[in-house]
Amino acid sequence: MALGIMSPAVYANAGPQQGSAYDYGFKAIDGADMPLKGFAGKVLLVVNTASMCGFTPQYKGLQALYQKYEARGFTVIGVPSNDFGGQEPKGEKEIKTFCEGAFGVTFPLTEKAVVKGAAAHPFYQWVVATLGAGAEPRWNFHKIVIGRDGRAVAAFSSGVTPDDAALVKAIEGELSRSVAPVGQ
């Protein structure tokens, strides 16, 4: 499937980055504040999701990845978005019920957000500014790896499944790093 899917991965350079993921936050799917600084010290996989997409079965793999690495300091954050093909038309309560019921999702979900273009959520604008235009989601289930220190590490296209060797290697590489204070 080639729906806006470009290269499979975009990686950050090793140099310093302007700001960090911890400068941003979302609203949780239940409406509570979800500042990313609350995840400081964890490796994050931020994924824009949709309930009616050909990639929706990736929820199962994302949940398996979350369960496999959660004890080591890993979290998946699902960001529902209706940006691509209108494939997330549901409201937050319906999205949560669907994800929990159909796929057993226990990782955090945010409220729906815009993930591309000028109106994109500030986190996604930062990712594109940090990693480049290739890091902007081009379809549902685009994945962004955030290191323990809040750095944007890599972005993976929608066609990269949660069990893909390159994605797992990026996550495991970040899990093996010690936690450094933000900004160092």
N, C-alpha and C positions, 0 to 999 in steps of 0.2 A: 504494500500500500504506500503510495507516494504523496499523500495529501500534505503538501507543504513541508515535507521532511527533507532536510538538507543533510549535511554531514552529521554523522552519529554523535560526535562530541566536540565541545569547545572547552579548552582548558585555560585556566588563568596562568599568567606568568608568576614567577616566584617572588617578584618585587612587592613593595608595599602597595596597598590599595587605599583608595580614598574612602574613608568610612568603613562600616561593617554592617552585616546583616542585623546586628543588635541595635542599630539606629532606627529600625523599622518595627512595625507591628501590624497585626491584623485584628479583626473582630472574629472571635470564635463562632462556630456555627450556632451556638446558643445565645450569641449576642454579647458575651463577656469580652473584655479586652484580652488580647493575646500578644503581648509584647515579645518580640523574638529574643530580647535580652533575658527573658525567663528560661530560655534554652541554652544559655551560655555554658560552654564546656561540653556541649553535645555536638555530634555530627548530625546535620540535618539533610534530609532529602525533601525539597519543596517541589510539589508536583501539581500542576494545574489539571483539574479533573472534570469529567462530564459523565452523566449517567446514561446517555443515549448514544454513545460513540462506539465504533468498532474496537477501540482500545480499552473500553470499560472493563473487560475481564482482567486488565492489569491490576485492578484493585486487589485481587486475590494474591498476586505476586508481591505487591507492595505490603500487604498485611504480613505475608510470610517473611519478607525482609525485615520488617519492623520487629516481629517476634524473635527472629534469629539474632538480631544485634541490639535489641533494646537494653539488655543487661550490661552491655559494654558502652552505653552512652550514645545511642543512636535513636533518632526520631524521624518518622515520616510526617510531613504536614501536607494535607490535601487542601488545595485551593480550588473549589468549584468555580467554573467560569463558563459563561454562555457565549464566549467570543468566537467560537468556531462552529459554524453550521447550526447555531441555535440548539446545540446538543445538551444543554443544561437549563431547560426551561422551568424546572421545579423550584419551589421555595426551600428555604433552609431546613425546615422540619421534615419535608418529604425527602430531601437529599440525605439527611442524617439517617432517617428510617431505612431508606433504600440501601445505603452503604453498610449499615450495621446488619440488616436482615439478609441481603443478597450475598455479601462478601465477608461478614464478620469483622468489619473494620473497627478497630479500637484505637487507632492513631488519631491525633488531633485533626479536625477539619475546621476550615475557616468559613465565614460567610462568603457568598459569591463575590468575585472580584474581577475587574478588568485586568488582563495580563499582557496586553500588547498595545502598541501605539502611544500617542500623546496622552491618552486618558488612563494609561496603565497605572496600577497601584504603585506607589513610590518604591516598594521593594523591587518590583520588576524593572522599573526605570534604573535603579541602582545596578542591578545585575547586568543590564545591557551596557550601561556606562562603564562597568568594570570589566566585563568579559568580551564586549563587542557585540555588534549587531547579530552575529550568529547565535547568540545566547537568548535572543527573543523567541518566545514560544511561537511556533508556526502551526501548531495544532494541539489538541488535548493530549494530556499525559506527557508533556515535556518535563524533564527532570533537572533540577539544579541541586548540586552538592555544595553544602556550606560546611567549612571546617570547624573544629572545636573553638577556634579563636574568632569566628564570625566572618572569615574570608570566603569569598565566592571562589570555589575550587574548579568546578566544571559544570557544564550544561550538556544534557543528552537529549536527543530528539525523541519524539513520540514512539518511533519504531523500536527503540532500545527498551527491551523488556527488563523488569526488575531483577531477573536472574542473569542478565547479560554479564559476561566476564569483565568487560571494561568498566561497567558501572560498579560491580561488586569490588573490583580492584581499587577504584577511586574511594569507595566508602571504607574499605578495610585499611587503605593507606592513611586516611584521616583518623580512623579509630586508633591506629598505632601511634599517632603523635601525642605528645604530652600537651596538656592544656597550658597555653600561654595567656597572660593577661591581654585583654582587648587593647589594641593599639601598639602592641610590641611585636 
